[in-house]
Amino acid sequence: MQLTSGTIDQITRSDGIAILLFFAVFLYYLISLACRDRKNMKKFEKPRWKLLKSLLFTAIGIVGIIIGSQLVVNSAMAIATGVGVSERIISLTIIALGTSLPELVTTVVAARKGEVDLALGNILGSNIFNICVVLGIPVALFGTVTPESFAMIDLYMLLASAFILFIFSLSGRKITRAEGAVMLLGFIAYYTLIFVL
């Protein structure tokens, strides 16, 4: 990705700004969609807790998630470094697992309670946020990033997973248990390849 002249295989500050602009458009779309849905709703379900209590529990949950994720990542990195695993493997496995644990826990809880929109929204929203904001802000602030440890298999897997999710979403607008198993097998195959290659 390159918007300016120079080396092709790098992400520049202008690319980071462009990614953030795309996210701003996406955020505007979500806000307008929420406002439209709010107007169309005739009545609201009575909330289980009051607003202040909900905000307090949300804040406590976020703090717990952050602390727990940091403990997982730091401890796992110390173990992996002691074993002698490369930084690329650490980032693609341990750090990715540690930072994705909040999404995994939230999605499992939402799925068990039948909150399908919350489960899928959490998955899609976190991935869009990670790609646009987590990548866009550091690059926009600190300049060019050259992905020296980036392998094409990572990009192929990213594109393949997005394509598979799109195909599955077309089949009756729901993802079955079998399709979930296919995704899980694809994940296992990808991790097997990055350890072998």
Secondary structure, 3 states (H helix, E strand, C coil): CCCCCCCCCCECHHHHHHHHHHHHHHHHHHHHHHHHHHHHCCCCCCCCCCHHHHHHHHHHHHHHHHHHHHHHHHHHHHHHHHHCCCHHHHHHHHHHHHHHHHHHHHHHHHHHCCCHHHHHHHHHHHHHHHHHHHHHHHHHHHCCECCCCCCHHHHHHHHHHHHHHHHHHHCCCCCCHHHHHHHHHHHHHHHHHHHHC
